[in-house]
């Protein structure tokens, strides 16, 4: 993976986290629990996105160690 690809992935993760933050920032002053399904859908989506971001970072770090001849 070259530097451009790594930078693009890092940018995508930062963008995704910023979007998540903005969504929750909008929801923080909502006190009526009538939109439980909407909140649950957002939580589920953010869990999946965060999990995928962690996997992407893990693969990049693991690849870097493998490239340098370092074992886990």
C-alpha angles and dihedrals in degrees: 000000000000128000093261093056092047091049091049092051091047091049091049091051092048090049092049092050091048090052091049090050092051092049092052092043088059091048097047096088095047110109102167113092097209094110098058093134092053092049092047091051091051092048091049092048092048093048090053093045093048091047091051091049091052091049091050091051092045092052091048092050093044091049090051091053092046091050090054094047095250117139123214 
